[in-house]
Amino acid sequence: MLKTRVAGKAVDDHGEARVVPWWSFSKTVMAAAALVLVDQGRLRLDEPVKGQPFTLRHLLQHTAGVPDYWVLKAYHEAVAQGREPWSFDTLLEKARANVLLFEPGAGWQYSNIGYAYVRREIERVTNGCLASALEELLFAPLGIQDAGLALGLDDMRRTGLGELENYHPGWVYHGVVVGTLRAAASFLAELSSGKLLKQETFFAMRSPLALKVSVEGRPWMEPGYGLGMMVDTAPSRHCWGHTGLGPGSSIGVYHFHEPVSVTVAVFGQTEDQGEVESEVVRYAMVGS
């Protein structure tokens, strides 16, 4: 596995120069961009998204009731066959996304489509270019290099992963960032330092809705979900960040607040997210 550990100004790297897909850690990136726009008054966290019954907060916390495309057999077949991504409207139709699973705020359901709506909100107020928005809102202010939105096959091929040779990043409808592990760990460390968001905004981002979900095979003790962040509130390993899964690989990027302040990113060529998360916890606590 590749791993990076950031504690203050000390960086311990094992494979930090390797470009990897950030998969659903990109949700933390998208959420941070949306919340910068909230702080700037360009987006509203608790007003309904235009034409929809749910708010940006609902989308960020997966409480909007929006279905997910990950359960669609046709989606996985199309990806496996190396097809061009469907249009967003086609995706919504195939997923029956107009039929909510529950009233917004009345339940919790992880939804990639929900984050595709977040992407559209970011693009709506930033002239339609998500790659530029992420650079201007996040990466440049935090001094993050070696990371950016994947736009085509060439971006995915930079990873050198055979499973991604013909994988179009457009299949990740909310957008997938590719970059080094050091960039991933540094991004979360800088975000957690309070340099980007207002204090109350970042507090909301890492304040979780407690989840009653199975954590079998995974290291979490008191799991929850904030605004684009997976959170464990257990005092022995209070942390926030995100895990991501894609064809043939997984990534986990977490900032541990207690008992030590350290940020860890781990990437493995495995689809066992629990294996990667367990290495995140071990590396954070042991440091080697």
VENHUFEN-V137313 format. One record per backbone hydrogen bond with DSSP energy under -1.0 kcal/mol. CO is the residue of the C=O (numbers start at 1). NH is the residue of the N-H. E is the energy in kcal/mol with one decimal. If there is no record, write none. Layout:
co: <CO;CO>
nh: <NH;NH>
e: <E;E>
This chain:
co: <2;3;4;5;6;7;10;12;14;15;20;22;23;24;25;26;27;28;29;30;31;32;33;34;35;36;37;37;38;45;49;54;55;56;57;58;60;62;63;65;69;72;73;74;75;76;77;78;79;87;88;89;90;91;92;96;103;111;112;113;114;115;116;117;118;119;120;121;123;129;130;131;132;133;134;134;135;138;139;140;146;148;152;153;156;157;161;162;164;168;169;171;172;176;177;178;179;180;181;182;183;184;185;186;187;188;190;191;198;199;200;201;202;205;209;215;222;223;224;225;229;230;231;232;234;238;238;239;240;241;242;244;246;249;250;251;252;253;254;255;256;262;263;264;265;266;267;268;268;271;272;273;274;275;276;277;278;279;280;281;282;283>
nh: <267;14;265;12;263;10;7;5;3;18;179;25;26;27;29;30;31;32;33;34;35;36;37;38;39;40;42;43;41;57;52;49;59;60;61;63;228;109;105;101;72;76;77;78;79;80;81;83;82;91;92;93;94;95;97;99;106;115;116;117;118;119;120;121;122;123;124;125;128;133;134;135;136;137;138;139;140;142;144;143;180;178;156;157;159;160;164;165;167;171;172;173;175;150;22;148;20;184;185;186;187;188;189;190;191;192;195;194;202;203;204;205;206;227;225;218;233;211;231;209;226;241;224;239;237;257;258;232;255;230;253;251;249;246;268;244;266;242;264;240;262;256;6;254;4;252;2;250;270;273;276;277;278;279;280;281;282;283;284;285;286;287>
e: <-2.8;-2.6;-2.6;-2.8;-2.9;-2.2;-2.6;-2.5;-2.3;-1.3;-2.3;-2.6;-1.8;-1.4;-1.3;-2.9;-2.9;-2.3;-2.2;-2.5;-2.4;-2.0;-1.8;-1.6;-2.6;-1.8;-2.6;-1.3;-1.5;-2.3;-2.7;-3.0;-2.0;-2.8;-2.0;-2.7;-1.4;-2.6;-3.4;-3.5;-1.9;-1.6;-2.2;-2.2;-2.2;-2.4;-1.6;-2.2;-1.6;-2.4;-2.5;-2.1;-2.7;-2.4;-2.4;-1.8;-2.8;-1.1;-1.3;-1.8;-1.4;-2.3;-1.9;-2.0;-2.3;-2.7;-2.0;-1.2;-2.7;-2.1;-2.7;-1.7;-2.7;-3.0;-1.9;-2.1;-2.8;-2.0;-2.8;-1.1;-1.8;-2.6;-1.3;-2.3;-1.5;-1.4;-1.7;-1.5;-1.1;-2.1;-2.0;-1.1;-2.0;-2.7;-3.2;-2.0;-2.9;-1.8;-2.8;-2.8;-2.5;-2.0;-2.4;-2.7;-2.6;-2.5;-1.2;-1.3;-2.6;-2.1;-1.8;-2.0;-1.8;-2.2;-1.7;-2.3;-2.0;-2.1;-2.6;-2.4;-3.1;-1.8;-2.2;-2.0;-2.1;-2.6;-1.3;-2.4;-3.3;-3.2;-2.4;-2.4;-1.7;-2.5;-2.4;-3.2;-2.6;-2.3;-3.0;-2.0;-1.7;-3.6;-3.3;-2.6;-2.5;-2.4;-2.6;-2.4;-2.0;-1.1;-1.4;-2.8;-2.5;-1.5;-1.9;-2.3;-2.4;-2.8;-2.2;-2.2;-3.1;-1.3>
